[in-house]
């Protein structure tokens, strides 16, 4: 399968900034109870896949498969945590060396477990945002890129979500790329890009600065931050 050139940044910005007007579209219906309880993560290496569940690809017409994943990551202080997210595979066969990867860092969706993008469902609290975000992600799929999208720490998994903590976001994004490489029998290139919007834009800047050092076994080729938020704003949103 021929890999096309990365999407121009102005195209991605126009896709992201369409606004939050909702339109009717189907998406996977998932609930927290679908995720297996996972406790023994201390001995696992960052990026280890802990659970995989196939989902509907309705929002992504150029995806061949979508998987809900739980993976071992690292928190604010590099402590072992469980993080959720999803993987999208393009149609067709991977090129020699495997599909290149785009890591998606989502914008602000909230701090409750129901705000995890991997838990999206029609009429849900993040569905309008997911409908918009799906457009540029599907464009990457159409060009032969695989996509991995983290929920970040504490969204859809145990513990508080440390909103806008870039250290935590660096870890969960980088470890999601490690996780996709463990999805067998599929093949992925070591080459990867990171793209993020708003909260995820700040995460993208952090990954651009430290991602290669954090995961030297991978090859970070580029970063695209769309309307990035400020650093270390985790105090803005607090759980009561």
N, C-alpha and C positions, 0 to 999 in steps of 0.2 A: 504493500500500500504506500503510495507516494505521500510524503509529509509536505503540506503546503507551508508557506511562510507564516510566521506568527501574525496575529490580528493587529492591524494598526491601532495605536493607542486611542486616536480620536474616535474610532469605531466603538471601542470598548467603553469609552466614556459616555457616548451617546446612548449605548445600550443600558448602562448602569443608571443613567440619570433620566430615564423616561418618566419617573414619578411613581407614585404608589397606587395609581388607579387600578382597581381590580378588574379582571376579566375571567370568564369561566374557563377553567382548565382542570384536568384531573391530576392528582398527584398521589403518591403512596400514602396509605393510611397506616401509621405505625404508632404504637403506644410504648410507654416505658416498660410495661410488663413483658414486652416482646424481647427485651434484652436480658440475657442470662446474668444472674448475679456473679460477679467476679471479685475474688478477694485475694488470691495468691499472686500478686504482681511484683512483689519485691525482688524475686529471683529472676524476673524476666528482663530482657534487654529492651531499651527504648525502641519502639516501632513494632514490637511483637504483636501479631494479630491474635486477639483473644476470642473473638467470635465474628462470624460472617453470616449475613442473612440477605437473600436476594430480594430486591424491591422492584416496583413498577418503574418503567422509564418514561411515563406519560409526559412529563414536562420536558423531556429531552429526546426529540425525534431522531437525532443522529447518534444516540447511544444504543449499543447492542445489549448492554447489561448495566444494572445498577445494584450495588451491594451496600447494605448497612453494615458498618464495622464497629467493633470495639477494639481498641489497641492500647498497649502500654505506652505511656508517655511520662513527662516530667512536669512537676508543678513549679510554683514561684521559686522555691528553694531547691529545685532539682529533685524533690522527693518523688517517689514512684506514684503515679496516678493512672486511673483508667479514663480514657477519652473516647468519645464516639465521633462518628463522621460517616461520610459515604464516598463510594468510588463509582466513577462512570467510565465505561470502556467504549471506545469508538467502534464503528462497524468495520468489517473486513479483517484481514490478517495483519498482524504487526509487521513492520518493516524489519530488515536485518538489524539486529541490535535491540529490537523492542520498541514499543511506543514511547515517545518522549512524554513527560509528565508536566501538567500544570497543577500547582497547589493553589486552591481557592481559599482565601481568608475572608469570611463574610463580614458584612457591616453589622451595626448594632441591631439586635433583635429582641433584647431583654435579658433578664438574669434568671428566669425560672426555667425548669427543665422543659416545659412545653415550648420554650423559645428556641430549642435546638433545631437547626435547619434539617437535620436528618429525620426529625420527628414530624415534619411538615405533613399536613393533610388539608383537603379542601375545606375552607371555612376556618382553618386554624389561625393562630395569632401571627404566624410568620408567612402565611401563604401568599399574600400580596407581594412581599419582598422576594420570595422564592420565584414567583412567576417572572419578575424582572431579572433577577440574577441568573435565571436559567438561560436567558437569551445569549449572553456572551459565552457562557460555559458550553452551550450547545454549538456555538460557532467554533470553539476550539475542538470539539469532538468531530465536527465536519471536516476539519483540517488534519485529522489523524492523531490528535493528542488525547491521552488518557487524563482524567481529572480526579483529584482527590480533595475532599473538602472536610476539614475538621469542624467540629462543633465548639472547640476550645474547652478549657478546663471547667468542669462544673455545670455545663449545659447538657442535660440528658444523662449525666453520670453523677455519682455521689460527690458531695462537697459544694461549697459556695463558688460561684463564678467570679473570679477576680477581674472585674471589668476594666479593660484598658491596661492591664499589666502586661507590658510588652515582653518581659522575660518568659512568662507563662505562654504567651501567644507564640513566641519564637519556638519554644519547645514543642507545642502541640502541632504547629504547622510542619516543622522539620520532621518530627516523628511520624506524621501522617505519610510523608513521602517515603520514609523507611518502610512503613506498613504496606504501602501499595506494592512494593517490590517483593513482598512475601505472599502475594495473592497468586496462588498456583492454579492452573498450569500456565498462566499468562506471562508474557515477556515484556519487560519495561526497560527503557534506556536509562542510563545513569544521568542523562541530561534532563534538567528540569527548570521550570520557571515558577515564579510565585506572583499571584495577582490578588489584590485585595481592595475593598471599598470601605471607606469610613473607618470604623473600628479595625477592620481588616486592612485598610490602607496603612494604619500605624503599624500593624503586625508585619506588613510587607516591607516597610522601611527597616524594621528591626531585623527581618530575615535577610534583606539585602546587605545589611552591615555585618551580620554575624553568622548567617546561615551556612556559608561554605566552611567556616572554621568549626561550626557545630556538627556538621556532617561531612567530613572530608572524603568519605567514600563515595559521595555523590558529586555531581557537577552542576552547580547553580549557574545558569546562563543569563538570567535576566529577571528584573522585578518591575511590576507595574502597579503603582499605588494610585488609586482613584479617590480623590477627595479625602485624604488621610486625616484621621482625628489626631488629637494631641497625645503625648506620651504620659503614662502613669496617672490616668484619671480614674483609677479604680475606686476612688472615694466618692465619685459622683452617684453611683447606684449602689445602694446597700440593701442587703436582705434584712428584714426585720426579724 
